[in-house]
Amino acid sequence: MWTGTAGLLGALLVGIGEFAMQFSPLGGYEEAGYRYFADVSKSNLSLGHFLSAFTAPLYLPGYWHLGQMFIRGGSKFEGWLITLLGGYAFVVGNAWLGGRIYLAITAHRIAAETDPETIVQLSAMLADFGDHNEPLVNVLRFAMVIVSVLWIWRIGKGKTLYPRWMAIFSPGLLLGTIFVIYNSMPTVGVYLLPAAMNVVHFIVFGLSVILLIRSRDNPGWSIE
């Protein structure tokens, strides 16, 4: 219960931080050049940077919690794989998140610059920063694909402590849904995409904790 709650709190606080640092009412998150960062105030950038960086380690006990829900339901190997893979991926993901501030500050500098030659130089530097930052988040995304396959497979077969309907709340399916919403309903998606991974895990950890609370408070009710 405590580790699940830690993961839930981590998803909430990192989500708030990432939203503060990346939200632009104009969207454009998918556009090259990180132009959307120039629409974010510097105070929000600082708040988001520090809040997300300091609270992201809460994902580690959160993934231990998810792994235990598999292990104690009969999926020992898959549970440990989810724990280790998820923990590793979010450590790398926090390195990615911590690097966003340098992209954002550079984007602000470019937006304020009037000299064409300086803009070219800063844009080249920003592209170089991006080339070293974006591969890190791809590690997190790849890990979520593997976790999601294990999630759907083992929960669907009834080999965890989760009810079978939890299979539809795999991280990959939820993340894909957010991207679909952003592309089909951008007025809604623009608020979800900046902290998409945290929105996904807030749902996952939240449902997991609710299921545990129900099983604790209602001894005759089975989590399965």
N, C-alpha and C positions, 0 to 999 in steps of 0.2 A: 504493500500500500504506500509506504513512504517513498520508495524509489519511483513508483508510478506517478506519485504526486510531484516529485522532483522533476521528472520529465515533463509533466504538464506545465509546471511553473516555468521551466526552461523554454518550452515552446511559446508560452505567452510572452515572456520578457524579451527573448530574442526576436520574436515576431514584432513586438512594439518597437524595438531598436532598429530592426531592418526596415520596417515601414517608415519610421522617422527619417532614416538615412536615404531611402530610395524612392519614396512616393512622389510622383509628379502628377498633378491633375490632368496634364496634357498627354500622359502616357508616353509612348515612344521608347519603351524599354528594349524593344528588339532592334532598334536602329543602331547603326555603327556610330562610333564617336562619343558615346556616353553623354549625349547632349542633355538628356533628362536630368542629370545631376545638377546642371546649372539652374534648374527650377526649384531646387531644394535649398532652404536657408542654411547658412553655415552653422547656426545654433542647432538645427535639427541634425545636421551631419555629425556634429560632435556628440550630441546626445545619443544618437543611434549607434555610432561607432563604439563608444565606451559601454553602453548598456548591453549591446549584443555580445561584445567580446568577453565581458565579465560574467555573463550568465550562460553562455553556450556550453560550458562544461556540465551543466545540469542534464544535458542530453545523455551523458555517460550512464548515470544510474537509471535513467529512463530506458535505455536499451538493455540494461541488465534486467529490468522489470519485464520487458517484452520477451526476452529470452527465457526467463523463468516460467512465463505463461505457456511457453512451448515445452520446455524441459519437463515440467511437472505434469504435463498432459500426455507425455509419452514420446515427444520428439526431441530427444536429448541432443543428437548431433546438430539438427537444424536449429535448435534453440541456442546452442553455443555459437554456431555460425552467425546467427542474427545478432547476438550480443557483440561478438568481436568485430564483425564487418560493420555493423551500425556504429559502434564506438569509434573505430578507425576512421570511417567516412566522415563523421562529424568533427573529429579533430582536424582533418584536412579541410573540411568545410569551414571551420572557424578561421583557418589561415586565409582562405579565400575571402571570407567576410571582413577580416581585419585589413585586407588590402584594398577594400573598396574606397576607403577614405582618401587614398592617394589618387585614385582615378577621379574622385569627385572634386578634390581640391584643384587638380589640373584642369578639369572641365570648367570650373568656375573661372580659373585664370584665363583660359582661352576665350570664354564668353565676354570677359572684360577687356580683352586686348584689342587694340586697333591697328597695330603694325602687322601687315601681311606676313613679313618674313618671320616675325616672332610667333605668329599663329601657326605657321607651317612647322616650325621647330617644336613648339609645344604639342602639336597634333601628332608629330612623329614620336615624341616621348610618351604621349598618352597611349598610342598604339602599342608601343613596346611594353608599357605597364600592363596593358590588357592581355598581351600575348603570354605574360607570365602569371596572370591572375585567373583567366577563364579556365585553363586546364584543371585547376584545382576543384572547381565546382562540378566538372564532368566526372571526377572520381566519386563525388557524392551521388550524382545522378545514376551512375552505373551501379553503385552499391544498392541504391533503392530499387533498381530493376531486379537484382538478385533477391533482395529481401522480399519483394512483392511476389516473386514466383514461389518462394518458400511459404510465404504467408497464405496465398490462395490454395496452394497444394495441401499443406498440412491442416489448415483450419477446415478446408472443404472436406477433408477425409475424417474430421472429428478427432484428430490426433493432438489437440492442444486443450487448454482449459477454456478456450473461447467457444461460444456457440457458433455453428456453421455460418450463420448470416454475417458474422464478422469478416468473412472472406472478402466481401465486396468493399470493405473499408481498408484495402491494402494501400500502402503509401503511393505506389505507382499509379493505381487507378484514380486516387484522389488528386494527385498532382496533374495527371492528364486531364481530369475534369476541369481543373482551374485554368489550364491553358486553352481548353475548348471554350470556356466561358469568356476568357479574355478576347479570343478571336471572334466569337459570335455575339457577345454582349459587352463590348469594351467599356461602356459606362459603369458596369459592375466589375468587370475583370480588372480594371485599372486599380481598384482598391485591394484586390486579392493577390495579384502577381508580385508586387514588391516583396512580400513575405510569404510566398507560396509554400515553401517547404515547412515553414513554421505553422501555417494554417493547417496543413495536412497532419502534422504531428500533434497539434492541439486536439484535433478530432480523434486521432488514434489513441493518444494517452488518456484523453477525457473519457472515451467509451470504455477503455480498459479499467480505469479507476471506478467508474460507475458500476460496472459489472462486479467488481470486487466488493464495493459497498453493499450492493444488493445481496450478495451471497453471505456477507457478514451479518447484516441486519435482519436477514430472513433465513434462519437456519434450515428451514424446509425447502428453500428455493435453491436450485442447483445452477451454478454458473454455466453448466453445459446444456 
